[in-house]
Amino acid sequence: MLSADPKDYRYYWPGRYLFLEEKVNDDKSQQWFYNDKDGTIHNNEAPGYKLQNDKGEAMIAGLNMISPYTSAFFPRDARNWWYDPIT
């Protein structure tokens, strides 16, 4: 099951990397939601964070946590994902 780290990577990188672990039904870090209005995916443990790709590594990004200390390489926009419930 895809799960999210419990805290941000660094103060200048408001993102949490993802990893695979054993499924736990009541673990909020393993619950994912797709927003069909804006095409984003978020994790129930950190709903303000959006699913991103950092050079091939999956992470959730706190786009509302960007500060003057945030790295210039950190994503500034939410990534759009497409979900087709039929196929």
Residue pairs with C-beta under 8 A, 6 or more apart in sequence:
1 20
1 21
1 22
1 23
1 24
1 30
2 18
2 19
2 20
2 30
2 32
2 58
3 18
3 19
3 20
3 21
3 27
3 29
3 30
4 16
4 17
4 18
4 29
4 43
4 45
4 46
4 49
4 60
5 16
5 17
5 18
5 19
6 16
6 29
6 45
7 16
8 14
8 15
8 16
8 62
8 65
9 15
9 16
9 17
9 59
11 69
12 69
12 70
12 71
12 74
13 70
13 71
13 74
14 61
14 62
14 65
14 66
14 67
14 70
14 74
15 49
15 52
15 54
15 59
15 60
15 61
15 62
15 74
16 46
16 49
16 59
16 60
16 62
17 54
17 57
17 58
17 59
18 57
18 58
18 59
18 60
21 30
23 30
24 30
28 43
28 44
28 45
29 43
29 44
29 45
29 46
31 43
31 44
31 45
32 41
32 42
32 43
32 44
32 51
33 41
33 42
33 43
33 44
33 47
34 40
34 41
34 81
34 83
35 41
35 42
36 83
38 78
38 80
39 78
39 80
39 81
39 82
40 50
40 51
40 78
40 79
40 80
40 81
41 50
41 51
41 81
42 48
42 49
42 50
42 51
42 60
43 49
43 51
43 60
46 60
46 62
48 62
48 63
48 64
48 65
49 60
49 61
49 62
49 63
50 60
50 61
50 63
50 78
50 79
51 58
51 59
51 60
51 61
51 79
51 81
52 58
52 59
52 60
52 61
52 75
52 79
53 59
53 79
54 75
61 74
61 75
63 75
63 76
63 77
63 78
66 74
66 76
